Amino acid sequence: MQITHDEAQSLAPFRWLKKPAVDGPPAQRDPKVVERVSQMLSEIERKGMDAVRAYAQELDGWSGALEVGAAELKKSGDALPADVRTALEMGYERTHRFASAQREHLTDFEIELAPGVRGGQRYVPVSRVGAYLPAGRFPLLASAFMTVGVAKAAGVPTVVACTPPSGEHGAHPAVLYGAYLSRADRVFAVGGVQALGAMAFGLLGEAPVDMLVGAGNAFVTEAKRQLFGQVGIDLLAGPSEVAVLADHTADPVWVAADLLGQAEHGPNSPAALITTSEELGQAVVAEMDRQLATLATREIAGPAWRDFGSVIVVRDRDEAVAVADVLGPEHLEIQTEDDDFYLDNLTNYGSLFIGPWSTVAYSDKGIAGTNHVLPTGKTARYNAGLSVSRFLKPLTYQRAAKEGTAALAPAVERISAFEGLAAHGATATLRIDAIGRKSGAFDEVPEALRAQL
């Protein structure tokens, strides 16, 4: 989430109050990661569960049962503090409610295109989904809501989830409880590349999944990249990103806190401030240093801010929009006196957080209801975050009656003849000959279209 030299040339002049110390993208593909993942997937495909168990022992120190039983899954919430359990239940309910509303707004339809000619579309869920629930340095407790739960809201019949075990203790109970709330059909204590390979190759007592979803580290992302095509994927997520677009009305304490709230995801997580106020920018730079001094995760957030943090000063709101759209951040906060202008004009972001009271963490934990599996690395230019629509196939169909033949066959004959595709044309000729040709049918072009031409 950095501005390249070429991109800078296309923008109106702006000033850096702070530039990233590292020149280049924070998460390039590491050839060693690519090679290791390729080798692992090949071995898992050849040796099956023997390879999965070997990697579980080697990489996660886990030799116990791989599947988490239904009884253990159901009682996983008992191991949690009551307030955490309640918060997770709240997060699931809100995420499920938002996803259900998304599904309700994706409606099947059928329309008449000409007399006797109808076309339609049905939203049909994929059959099997494999969800990866990360639990590395920090277990992300809401991940199941965003993947398993949203797939279920879309109507996916079977959702299998994998989460890495933690040494001899097995899977994290809070992650398991999230999977239980989200109605996962089966859950396995398997992590990393071996988890994705096992789900994609159908090694977990289930048929191969049709789609893999969920964030993870560089190895998980590379495994999804290499498995894409054999299975579908949600997106290829890099380090977590945040940008705050703020003006003179913003509070530098709150802006700095929100930047650090995502920088602590990892030492290569970019955080950017775009502002029309140099005074605010200077205040935020100073505030970042102040808050980092006492932040418990400063050993992570500090290097992220030092190496990948930036503060950009622009002249006006139009330039702010232009810079933000070039960055295309995963999370974009708006803290200005004219938030609606930015809502109406911004186009490239994973998810938008409008107003100073809308911090990214509300969504990260599932409490705001929206999905936090979002595009990174400027892929928001052409991609969107995970939603029920990603699990649904908009399948089209056509319904042509005998009386619709005159509106279809003559044009298909002429186009096929021009292309030189005789067999295509013959399928239309058979049908038009069966009903008898009528002069003038080919010329029935709508007057509205003729006016446009």
Buried (B, 14 or more C-beta within 10 A) or exposed (E): BBBEEEEEEEBEEBEEBBEBEBEEBBBEBEEEBBEBBBEBBEBBBEEBBEBBBBBBEEBBEBEEEBBBEEEBBEBBBEEBEEEBBEBBBEBBBBBBEBBBEBBEEBEEEEEEBBEBBBBEBBBBBBEBBBBBBBBBEEBBBBBBBBBBBBBBBBBBEBBBBBBBBBEEEBBBBBBBBBBBBBBBBBBBBBBBBBBBBBBBBBBBEBEBBBBBBBBBBBBBBBBBBBBEEEBBBBBBBBBBBBBBBBBEEBBBEBBBBBBBBBBBBBBBBBBBBBBBBBEBBBBBBEBBEEBBEEBEBBEBBBBBBBBBBBBBBBEEBEBBBBBBBBBBBBBBBBBBEEBEBBEEBBEBBBBBBBEBEBBBBBBBBBBBBBBBBBBBBBBBEEBBBBBBBBBBEEEEEEEBEEEBBBBBBBBBBEEBEEEEEEEBBEEBBEBBEEEEEEEEBBEEEEEEEEEEE
